[in-house]
Amino acid sequence: MTDKLMVSVSGVRGRVGEALSPEVITRFAAGFGTWAAARAAKPRAAIVVGRDSRVSGPMFQRAAIAGLQSVGCDVIEVGVVPTPTVQLAVEFHHAAGGLAITASHNPIEWNALKFIAPSGLFLSAEEGASMREAMAKGVALATWDRLGEVRSDPDAVARHLDAILALPYLDVEAVRQRRLHVALDCVRGAGGPIMTALLERLGCRVSAINLEADGRFPRPPEPIAANLGELEALVRLAGADVGFAVDPDVDRLALIDETGHAIGEDYTLALAASVVLRHRKGPLVTNLSTSRIVDDIASEAGVPVIRTPVGEVNVAIRMRAEGAPVGGEGNGGVIVAGLHLGRDAPAGAALVLQMLTGAGGETLSGITKRWPRYAIVKDKLDRPSGSLHQIYDTLRSAFPGAGVDLEDGLRLTWSDSWLHVRPSGTEPIVRVIAEAPTEARARELVARARAPLDAMQSVR
Ligand code: MG
């Protein structure tokens, strides 16, 4: 199954040298360009193209650009940049759309093409369906005199940084005075330049590893605690106030406290949101797999929590509809509406530094210790060939007292805990996540949910 191309609403993803080839990228880029151009108000459509640092990135970028030019789209190249920088550039240029060439936190052998709408959001389910319809009808190739032109925009990262530092939630001068010491791990993804520039402008002292944007990830690139041992050690060695880890396309941020302990990605959103909600009230929007800690932060601020199916675009669309000032995902993805409706690790980092600045000298571990602790256990397994709905039915009968939400897989809720079973939209796996006041209880929930899934796999 892993050698298949994974086509989702907002992108297409696969392993390099297996399902993902330059031909696939060219075909989807041409299809996207055709669809975007047909909807664009201008006679000539421009598409922003950026990528992360993966070794396969330059090859796929050339393939994507060729596809766009071939259907008469102009291309604005922004280079090796965070995905949120591509999203912002789409808005800045009033472009007909954007393509980000990145497999986000997936391992080194993966790459992907992600489709960005003119709004700067990823494609919604409706937009994705309409694009695939347009592709099925076939693309019209441009004649020699109508091929798209390519120009580059070297200033996308600088504009992104300026926009973050202009956020009304930040007191840049106060953060600068505080001279926080930050340990940084960019996993040799696209984050090195923007994260170091951000920290420099915020007056931080920096001890960093893996800043080279060459895509040769020295460890699994997902910023989960299990992968951050080197950064934890660096925080201790350097005596840093905080450690920041970002994923290769810089939309997820994980934190290490000053004792050298990864505090769990769910706390990134909680910390960032608490800063924003001090200034601007409004609902906090997050997905069904995010920790209950955001409920505590929201209730402290006197605002409601609204939960959506997993997927950045679902959160972003709901934030827009509700006028929410802040939202995001428990995987370390912070969305600040005043910046743009997309997950943004540098923005999250700036808000965390503001939190530490305003905490009157309190440490990160001190702040998180005051908050309720929940144990969240995340597990995943290969997607079984049988129907997941059978599994959902089995689990619903096994837990007759639970609240049931079927908006995105199956989510069972109790007064102090929850269990979420859902197929990943980007990988051929099923995710099983549980949260409870104790780790033993969360593990028990995961084990009980896995039992019917493992049984189904073993009969395959
Ligand atoms: Mg990412």
Boltz pocket constraint, residues with backbone or C-beta under 6 A from the ligand:
constraints:
  - pocket:
      binder: B
      contacts: [[A, 104], [A, 105], [A, 247], [A, 248], [A, 249], [A, 250], [A, 251], [A, 252]]
      max_distance: 6.0
